Amino acid sequence: MNGEQFIGVSAQGRLSSQGMRSAGPALSLRRVALLAGLTGLVIFVAVHWFEQSRSTKASPIMPITPVSVSLVKKGTLDLYLSQIGTVTSLATVSIKSRIAGQIMQLGFREGQMVDRGQPLFTIDSRPYKAELDQYRGQLARDQGTLVNARKTLERYNTLLEQGVIAKQDRDNQQALFDQARGAVENDRGLIEAANVDLGYCSITSPIRGRIGLRAVDLGNYVQTTDTLAVITQLQPISVIFSVPEDNIPAIAQTLASDQRIPVEAWNRDFTQHLADGYLLTFDNVIDQSTGTVKLRAQFPNDNYGLFPDEFVNARLRIKSIRDALLVPTAALQRTQHGTFLYVAQNDRTVVRRQITIQATQGDITAIASGLNPGEMVIRDGLDKLRSGSRIDPQVVVDTPATPTPSA
């Protein structure tokens, strides 16, 4: 019995082993197929990711930069020299009395604009009228003496011819006649001087200008050394300033051709345009300590915008460049290889353009080469740009033909 069981188990084990060996090849095939599918999927995903990454690197999406642009246009660029100057009156008069006396009348208000010949002060004239009358009476007396001496001389000449008197007597009478004639001439001189003094009793303005605060009051007794008031001419008025000596030849040449050189007056910080004038002349010496020459510019000063001893900025136009290509100075970019700027294209991209500068005045620059009229240049947002960058023009800023002054 035990032997039969052992034989049965052994037979059953052999059957089971044979079944396992027969099922093994089918299971291996399924596993190989599964592994192959997974491997293909991984390879497909990897290849797709690599292609997409390479495509992204080859064609990046450029950001859009908001910028401000300006139009390149033709115009005239005026070149200036800006210097600190002092407003100086062309005439300043200290009013003094030529005679001593008491002030009887005032003919002005303090700070008033007075005209030439306008009465300002009236001095008591009674002492000078009395002196004039005295000299007139003295003249009448001496004229009578002269008439008597002339007639006596005529008689002495007749008696001398008749031999009645000596020649010495006639010569003595001639001396008396000459003395009387001299006294008459002296009296006439005294009368003329008295008339002049009498005229000084009325003090008038010698120029047209603004009178300042008076130094004396009505009823004061003044001497010839006293200053009564000061009058300053305000129209026209001048500004004196200095320029480097290197600019004098060009300025002298322009003045010699009878051309007026415009000069502008601005306040200290260039925020207010005060007046327009022209260059009048320049000094005859160079200040060796500074290497500059003084210039005087004249201004009509119609609105009294300039005041004596005021400090202003004088802008002298030394040259004008006509038909120049003008761009904002803010659009320029400088490197060790030269100057360039960014030009906007029709497809809303920018291109870097090398340029040559002709001249710069303040916030405006004239371009000698590298640009064409009508092109648009970028003036703001430059730090984020390079050739090919996409832009979104937000503001179009006009380029003025006349530059704004800068301190």
C-alpha positions as CSV (number, residue, x, y, z in Angstrom):
1,M,0.0,0.0,0.0
2,N,2.7,2.3,0.8
3,G,4.5,1.4,-2.3
4,E,1.4,2.1,-4.4
5,Q,1.0,5.5,-2.9
6,F,4.6,6.4,-3.5
7,I,4.2,5.3,-7.1
8,G,1.1,7.5,-7.5
9,V,2.6,10.5,-6.0
10,S,5.6,10.2,-8.2
11,A,3.5,9.8,-11.3
12,Q,1.4,12.9,-10.3
13,G,4.6,14.9,-9.8
14,R,5.9,14.0,-13.2
15,L,2.6,15.1,-14.7
16,S,2.7,18.4,-12.9
17,S,6.3,19.1,-14.0
18,Q,5.4,18.3,-17.6
19,G,2.5,20.8,-17.4
20,M,4.7,23.6,-16.0
21,R,7.2,23.1,-18.8
22,S,4.5,23.2,-21.4
23,A,3.0,26.6,-20.0
24,G,6.4,28.3,-19.5
25,P,7.1,29.5,-23.2
26,A,3.7,31.3,-23.5
27,L,4.3,33.3,-20.3
28,S,7.7,34.4,-21.5
29,L,6.4,35.7,-24.8
30,R,3.8,37.9,-23.1
31,R,6.4,39.4,-20.8
32,V,8.7,40.1,-23.7
33,A,5.9,41.8,-25.6
34,L,5.0,43.9,-22.6
35,L,8.6,45.0,-22.1
36,A,9.0,45.9,-25.8
37,G,5.8,48.0,-25.7
38,L,7.0,49.9,-22.6
39,T,10.4,50.5,-24.1
40,G,8.9,51.8,-27.3
41,L,6.6,54.2,-25.4
42,V,9.6,55.5,-23.4
43,I,11.6,56.0,-26.6
44,F,8.6,57.8,-28.3
45,V,8.1,60.1,-25.3
46,A,11.8,60.9,-25.1
47,V,12.1,61.6,-28.8
48,H,9.0,63.8,-28.8
49,W,10.3,65.7,-25.8
50,F,13.7,66.2,-27.4
51,E,12.2,67.5,-30.7
52,Q,9.9,69.9,-28.8
53,S,12.8,71.2,-26.7
54,R,15.0,71.7,-29.7
55,S,12.2,73.5,-31.6
56,T,11.6,75.7,-28.6
57,K,15.3,76.6,-28.4
58,A,15.5,77.3,-32.1
59,S,12.5,79.6,-32.1
60,P,12.1,81.5,-28.8
61,I,9.1,83.7,-28.2
62,M,10.4,87.3,-28.0
63,P,8.8,89.6,-25.4
64,I,7.1,92.8,-26.5
65,T,8.7,95.9,-25.0
66,P,6.7,99.2,-24.6
67,V,8.8,102.1,-25.9
68,S,8.6,105.8,-26.9
69,V,9.6,106.8,-30.4
70,S,10.5,110.0,-32.1
71,L,10.4,111.0,-35.8
72,V,13.7,111.8,-37.6
73,K,13.1,115.1,-39.4
74,K,15.0,117.8,-41.1
75,G,15.3,121.2,-39.4
76,T,17.7,123.9,-38.3
77,L,19.9,123.3,-35.2
78,D,21.1,126.5,-33.5
79,L,24.3,126.1,-31.6
80,Y,24.6,128.3,-28.5
81,L,27.2,129.4,-25.9
82,S,25.6,129.7,-22.5
83,Q,27.3,131.9,-19.9
84,I,26.4,133.6,-16.6
85,G,26.0,137.4,-17.2
86,T,25.1,140.5,-15.2
87,V,22.3,142.9,-16.3
88,T,23.9,146.3,-16.6
89,S,22.2,149.6,-17.3
90,L,23.4,151.6,-20.3
91,A,23.1,154.8,-18.3
92,T,23.0,155.5,-14.5
93,V,22.9,159.1,-13.3
94,S,23.3,160.3,-9.7
95,I,21.3,163.5,-9.3
96,K,23.2,166.2,-7.5
97,S,22.6,169.9,-7.1
98,R,25.0,172.4,-8.8
99,I,24.1,175.1,-6.3
100,A,23.3,175.2,-2.6
101,G,19.8,176.0,-1.4
102,Q,16.5,174.8,0.1
103,I,14.3,172.3,-1.8
104,M,11.0,173.9,-2.5
105,Q,9.2,171.3,-4.7
106,L,9.4,167.6,-5.7
107,G,8.3,166.7,-9.2
108,F,8.3,162.9,-9.0
109,R,7.3,159.8,-7.1
110,E,9.8,157.3,-5.8
111,G,10.2,154.4,-8.3
112,Q,8.5,156.4,-11.1
113,M,9.6,156.2,-14.7
114,V,10.7,159.7,-15.6
115,D,11.3,161.2,-19.0
116,R,14.2,163.2,-20.2
117,G,13.8,166.9,-19.2
118,Q,11.2,166.1,-16.5
119,P,11.5,168.5,-13.5
120,L,12.6,166.6,-10.4
121,F,13.6,169.1,-7.7
122,T,13.1,172.9,-7.4
123,I,15.5,174.8,-5.3
124,D,14.8,178.2,-3.8
125,S,15.7,180.7,-6.5
126,R,15.2,184.0,-4.7
127,P,18.8,184.5,-3.6
128,Y,20.0,183.9,-7.2
129,K,17.4,186.2,-8.7
130,A,18.5,189.0,-6.3
131,E,22.2,188.4,-7.3
132,L,21.2,188.6,-10.9
133,D,19.5,191.9,-10.4
134,Q,22.6,193.2,-8.6
135,Y,24.8,192.3,-11.5
136,R,22.4,193.9,-14.0
137,G,22.5,197.1,-12.0
138,Q,26.3,197.0,-11.8
139,L,26.4,196.5,-15.6
140,A,24.2,199.6,-16.2
141,R,26.5,201.7,-14.0
142,D,29.7,200.5,-15.7
143,Q,28.1,201.0,-19.1
144,G,27.5,204.7,-18.2
145,T,31.1,205.0,-17.1
146,L,32.2,203.5,-20.4
147,V,30.1,206.0,-22.4
148,N,31.6,208.9,-20.5
149,A,35.1,207.6,-21.0
150,R,34.6,207.1,-24.7
151,K,33.4,210.7,-25.2
152,T,36.3,212.1,-23.1
153,L,38.7,210.1,-25.1
154,E,37.3,211.5,-28.3
155,R,37.7,215.1,-27.0
156,Y,41.3,214.4,-25.9
157,N,42.1,213.1,-29.4
158,T,40.9,216.4,-30.9
159,L,42.8,218.5,-28.4
160,L,45.9,216.5,-29.0
161,E,45.7,217.2,-32.7
162,Q,45.3,220.9,-32.0
163,G,48.3,220.7,-29.7
164,V,46.4,221.9,-26.7
165,I,47.2,218.9,-24.4
166,A,50.1,216.6,-24.1
167,K,50.1,213.1,-25.5
168,Q,50.4,211.6,-22.0
169,D,47.0,213.1,-21.0
170,R,45.4,211.5,-24.0
171,D,47.1,208.1,-23.1
172,N,45.8,208.3,-19.5
173,Q,42.3,208.8,-20.8
174,Q,42.7,205.9,-23.2
175,A,43.6,203.7,-20.2
176,L,40.5,204.8,-18.3
177,F,38.4,204.0,-21.3
178,D,39.8,200.5,-21.6
179,Q,39.2,200.0,-17.8
180,A,35.6,201.0,-18.2
181,R,35.1,198.6,-21.1
182,G,36.7,195.8,-19.1
183,A,34.3,196.4,-16.2
184,V,31.3,196.1,-18.6
185,E,32.6,192.8,-20.0
186,N,33.1,191.5,-16.4
187,D,29.5,192.5,-15.5
188,R,28.2,190.7,-18.5
189,G,30.0,187.5,-17.4
190,L,28.6,187.8,-13.9
191,I,25.1,188.1,-15.3
192,E,25.6,185.1,-17.5
193,A,26.9,183.1,-14.5
194,A,24.0,184.2,-12.4
195,N,21.6,183.1,-15.1
196,V,23.2,179.7,-15.2
197,D,22.9,179.4,-11.4
198,L,19.3,180.5,-11.6
199,G,18.7,177.7,-14.1
200,Y,20.2,175.2,-11.7
201,C,17.4,176.0,-9.3
202,S,15.2,173.6,-11.4
203,I,16.8,170.1,-11.6
204,T,15.5,168.0,-14.5
205,S,16.2,164.4,-15.5
206,P,19.0,164.0,-18.1
207,I,17.8,160.6,-19.2
208,R,14.7,158.5,-19.4
209,G,14.6,155.8,-16.7
210,R,13.4,154.7,-13.4
211,I,14.2,157.0,-10.4
212,G,15.0,155.3,-7.1
213,L,14.3,156.3,-3.6
214,R,15.0,159.9,-2.8
215,A,17.8,160.8,-0.4
216,V,16.3,164.2,0.6
217,D,12.9,165.5,1.5
218,L,11.0,168.7,0.8
219,G,12.4,171.6,2.7
220,N,15.9,170.2,3.2
221,Y,18.9,172.4,2.5
222,V,21.3,170.7,0.1
223,Q,24.9,171.3,-0.9
224,T,26.6,170.6,-4.2
225,T,28.1,167.4,-2.8
226,D,24.8,165.8,-1.8
227,T,23.2,163.0,-3.9
228,L,19.5,163.7,-4.2
229,A,18.4,160.5,-6.2
230,V,19.6,158.0,-8.7
231,I,18.1,157.4,-12.2
232,T,18.7,154.1,-14.0
233,Q,17.9,153.6,-17.7
234,L,16.0,150.4,-18.2
235,Q,15.0,150.6,-21.9
236,P,17.2,149.5,-23.6
237,I,19.3,147.6,-21.2
238,S,22.4,145.4,-21.5
239,V,23.8,142.1,-20.3
240,I,27.6,141.7,-19.8
241,F,29.0,138.2,-20.0
242,S,32.2,136.4,-20.9
243,V,33.0,133.8,-23.6
244,P,36.1,131.8,-24.2
245,E,38.7,133.6,-26.3
246,D,38.6,130.8,-29.0
247,N,35.1,132.0,-30.0
248,I,36.1,135.6,-30.6
249,P,37.3,135.3,-34.3
250,A,34.0,133.9,-35.4
251,I,32.0,136.5,-33.4
252,A,34.2,139.3,-34.8
253,Q,33.7,138.1,-38.3
254,T,30.0,138.0,-38.0
255,L,29.9,141.5,-36.5
256,A,32.1,142.8,-39.2
257,S,29.6,141.6,-41.8
258,D,26.9,143.8,-40.1
259,Q,24.9,140.7,-39.1
260,R,23.2,140.8,-35.7
261,I,24.0,137.9,-33.5
262,P,21.0,136.9,-31.4
263,V,21.3,136.6,-27.7
264,E,18.7,135.2,-25.3
265,A,18.4,136.0,-21.6
266,W,17.1,133.2,-19.3
267,N,16.8,133.0,-15.5
268,R,19.3,131.2,-13.4
269,D,17.9,127.7,-13.8
270,F,16.8,128.0,-17.4
271,T,13.1,127.7,-16.6
272,Q,12.0,131.1,-17.8
273,H,12.9,133.0,-21.0
274,L,13.3,136.6,-20.0
275,A,14.2,138.6,-23.1
276,D,15.6,138.5,-26.7
277,G,18.3,140.8,-27.8
278,Y,21.5,141.0,-29.9
279,L,25.2,141.2,-29.4
280,L,26.3,144.9,-29.3
281,T,30.1,144.6,-29.0
282,F,33.0,142.9,-27.2
283,D,35.8,144.2,-25.0
284,N,39.2,145.1,-26.4
285,V,41.3,142.9,-24.1
286,I,41.4,139.3,-23.0
287,D,41.3,138.4,-19.3
288,Q,44.5,136.4,-19.0
289,S,43.4,134.9,-15.7
290,T,40.4,133.2,-17.2
291,G,41.1,133.2,-21.0
292,T,37.8,134.9,-21.7
293,V,36.5,138.1,-23.3
294,K,33.7,140.3,-22.0
295,L,30.7,140.8,-24.3
296,R,27.8,143.3,-24.1
297,A,24.4,142.3,-25.5
298,Q,21.6,144.8,-25.7
299,F,17.9,144.1,-25.0
300,P,14.8,146.3,-25.7
301,N,13.4,145.2,-22.3
302,D,9.9,146.2,-23.3
303,N,8.3,144.2,-20.4
304,Y,11.0,145.2,-17.8
305,G,12.0,141.5,-17.5
306,L,15.6,142.5,-16.9
307,F,16.6,144.4,-13.8
308,P,20.0,146.1,-13.2
309,D,22.6,143.9,-11.3
310,E,20.5,140.8,-11.9
311,F,22.3,137.5,-12.7
312,V,21.0,135.8,-15.8
313,N,22.0,133.1,-18.3
314,A,23.0,134.6,-21.6
315,R,22.7,132.3,-24.6
316,L,24.7,133.5,-27.6
317,R,23.9,131.8,-31.0
318,I,27.2,131.1,-32.6
319,K,26.1,128.9,-35.5
320,S,23.1,127.5,-37.3
321,I,23.1,124.1,-39.1
322,R,20.4,124.1,-41.7
323,D,18.7,121.0,-43.2
324,A,20.1,118.8,-40.5
325,L,18.6,115.4,-39.5
326,L,17.4,116.0,-35.9
327,V,16.9,113.3,-33.2
328,P,16.5,113.5,-29.4
329,T,19.8,113.2,-27.6
330,A,18.2,110.7,-25.3
331,A,18.0,108.2,-28.2
332,L,21.8,107.9,-28.5
333,Q,23.7,105.0,-27.2
334,R,27.5,105.1,-26.9
335,T,30.0,102.3,-26.8
336,Q,33.7,102.0,-27.3
337,H,33.0,101.1,-30.9
338,G,31.0,104.3,-31.6
339,T,27.5,105.7,-31.3
340,F,24.4,103.9,-32.3
341,L,20.6,104.0,-31.8
342,Y,17.6,101.8,-32.4
343,V,15.4,102.3,-35.4
344,A,11.8,101.1,-35.4
345,Q,10.8,98.9,-38.4
346,N,7.4,98.5,-40.0
347,D,6.9,95.0,-38.5
348,R,7.3,96.5,-35.0
349,T,10.8,95.3,-34.5
350,V,13.9,97.3,-34.0
351,V,17.3,97.3,-35.7
352,R,20.6,98.7,-34.3
353,R,22.0,101.4,-36.5
354,Q,25.5,103.0,-36.3
355,I,25.5,106.7,-36.8
356,T,27.8,109.7,-37.0
357,I,27.0,112.8,-34.9
358,Q,27.3,116.2,-36.5
359,A,26.6,118.5,-33.5
360,T,24.7,118.4,-30.2
361,Q,22.8,121.2,-28.5
362,G,21.1,120.3,-25.3
363,D,18.5,117.6,-25.9
364,I,18.7,117.7,-29.7
365,T,21.4,116.1,-31.9
366,A,22.1,116.6,-35.6
367,I,23.0,113.3,-37.3
368,A,25.6,113.4,-40.2
369,S,25.1,109.9,-41.5
370,G,23.3,106.7,-40.7
371,L,19.6,107.8,-40.7
372,N,17.0,108.9,-43.2
373,P,14.2,111.5,-42.8
374,G,10.9,110.0,-41.7
375,E,12.4,107.0,-39.7
376,M,11.4,106.4,-36.1
377,V,14.0,106.1,-33.4
378,I,13.6,104.7,-29.9
379,R,14.2,107.2,-27.1
380,D,12.8,105.4,-24.0
381,G,13.1,101.7,-22.9
382,L,16.5,101.2,-24.5
383,D,17.9,99.0,-21.8
384,K,15.8,96.0,-22.8
385,L,16.3,96.3,-26.6
386,R,18.6,94.5,-29.1
387,S,18.4,94.0,-32.8
388,G,15.2,92.1,-33.7
389,S,13.4,93.0,-30.4
390,R,9.6,93.4,-30.7
391,I,8.2,96.7,-29.6
392,D,5.0,98.3,-28.8
393,P,5.2,102.1,-29.4
394,Q,3.3,103.8,-26.6
395,V,4.1,107.5,-27.1
396,V,5.3,109.3,-30.2
397,V,7.4,112.3,-29.1
398,D,8.0,115.1,-31.5
399,T,11.6,116.3,-32.1
400,P,11.7,120.1,-31.8
401,A,13.8,122.1,-34.3
402,T,14.9,124.5,-31.5
403,P,16.5,122.7,-28.5
404,T,15.4,123.4,-25.0
405,P,18.1,125.1,-22.9
406,S,19.8,123.1,-20.2
407,A,21.7,124.3,-17.2
